[in-house]
């Protein structure tokens, strides 16, 4: 391995680690958790999907996009580089896979609805505190924190 490729690998690893840490930080989890807590009681566990649900999902996607842009701007990197770094590492790094699944899940309406319903059930069962946003939640994992 050449010195240049070793340096590039170190930069890519550092970037991946930084983004993973950002998505576990309060600056990411708190705004998402507050949004979920604010809107989850509007969702009902029925096959019908109201127009209001898609509007809320759109607002959620906008929030995720804004938070991602803010974190990427701190590093002066663009979405293309971010995507390249994570797509290259998704099969090799579990944390990267989780981050990528989180972002994809934010785009998927059915996953979003399940996230909202899960939080609603949690609150109805006496769950307290602010929901900490999307952590490792994907439709297959059913883990909302």
KAJO-V888778 format. One record per residue. N is the residue number from 1. RES is the residue in one small letter. SS is DSSP state (hx for helix, st for strand, lp for the rest). PHI is phi in whole degrees, -180 to 180 (* if undefined). PSI is psi in whole degrees, 0 to 359 (* if undefined). Layout:
n,res,ss,phi,psi
N,RES,SS,PHI,PSI
N,RES,SS,PHI,PSI
//
This chain:
n,res,ss,phi,psi
1,x,lp,*,133
2,x,lp,-79,164
3,x,hx,-63,323
4,x,hx,-66,316
5,x,hx,-71,327
6,x,hx,-65,319
7,x,hx,-65,319
8,x,hx,-65,319
9,x,hx,-63,320
10,x,hx,-64,318
11,x,hx,-64,316
12,x,hx,-63,316
13,x,hx,-62,317
14,x,hx,-62,317
15,x,hx,-63,314
16,x,hx,-59,313
17,x,hx,-61,320
18,x,hx,-64,313
19,x,hx,-64,318
20,x,hx,-59,315
21,x,hx,-64,320
22,x,hx,-60,319
23,x,lp,-76,355
24,x,lp,-108,359
25,x,lp,-88,160
26,x,hx,-59,330
27,x,hx,-67,343
28,x,hx,-102,310
29,x,hx,-73,324
30,x,hx,-68,310
31,x,hx,-59,321
32,x,hx,-68,318
33,x,hx,-63,319
34,x,hx,-65,320
35,x,hx,-61,312
36,x,hx,-61,315
37,x,hx,-63,323
38,x,hx,-68,327
39,x,hx,-111,348
40,x,hx,-64,330
41,x,hx,-72,349
42,x,hx,-79,346
43,x,lp,-93,137
44,x,lp,-118,145
45,x,lp,-84,72
46,x,lp,-132,159
47,x,lp,-65,337
48,x,lp,-72,136
49,x,lp,-114,110
50,x,lp,-73,155
51,x,hx,-57,323
52,x,hx,-57,324
53,x,hx,-63,317
54,x,hx,-69,328
55,x,hx,-67,318
56,x,hx,-66,319
57,x,hx,-61,319
58,x,hx,-62,318
59,x,hx,-63,320
60,x,hx,-64,314
61,x,hx,-59,319
62,x,hx,-61,319
63,x,hx,-64,314
64,x,hx,-60,315
65,x,hx,-60,315
66,x,hx,-63,314
67,x,hx,-63,318
68,x,hx,-63,315
69,x,hx,-60,319
70,x,hx,-62,315
71,x,hx,-68,321
72,x,hx,-69,325
73,x,hx,-65,326
74,x,hx,-59,330
75,x,hx,-99,356
76,x,lp,58,44
77,x,lp,-121,155
78,x,lp,-101,172
79,x,hx,-63,326
80,x,hx,-63,315
81,x,hx,-65,317
82,x,hx,-56,311
83,x,hx,-62,317
84,x,hx,-62,314
85,x,hx,-60,315
86,x,hx,-77,323
87,x,hx,-66,324
88,x,hx,-67,332
89,x,hx,-104,353
90,x,lp,-58,325
91,x,lp,-82,341
92,x,lp,-99,339
93,x,lp,-131,115
94,x,hx,-60,319
95,x,hx,-62,319
96,x,hx,-65,320
97,x,hx,-62,319
98,x,hx,-64,314
99,x,hx,-60,314
100,x,hx,-64,318
101,x,hx,-64,324
102,x,hx,-61,314
103,x,hx,-68,319
104,x,hx,-65,319
105,x,hx,-62,326
106,x,hx,-65,337
107,x,hx,-86,340
108,x,lp,-90,116
109,x,hx,-62,315
110,x,hx,-64,322
111,x,hx,-65,317
112,x,hx,-59,315
113,x,hx,-61,317
114,x,hx,-64,322
115,x,hx,-60,314
116,x,hx,-66,317
117,x,hx,-66,322
118,x,hx,-63,316
119,x,hx,-67,321
120,x,hx,-59,313
121,x,hx,-60,319
122,x,hx,-61,315
123,x,hx,-67,321
124,x,hx,-67,334
125,x,lp,-89,10
126,x,lp,96,12
127,x,lp,-65,135
128,x,lp,-121,175
129,x,lp,85,169
130,x,lp,-82,133
131,x,lp,-63,136
132,x,lp,-92,22
133,x,lp,81,195
134,x,lp,-81,116
135,x,lp,-105,268
136,x,lp,-109,32
137,x,lp,-87,118
138,x,lp,-133,163
139,x,lp,-56,326
140,x,lp,-77,331
141,x,lp,-89,333
142,x,lp,49,37
143,x,lp,-117,106
144,x,lp,-108,129
145,x,lp,-124,*
//
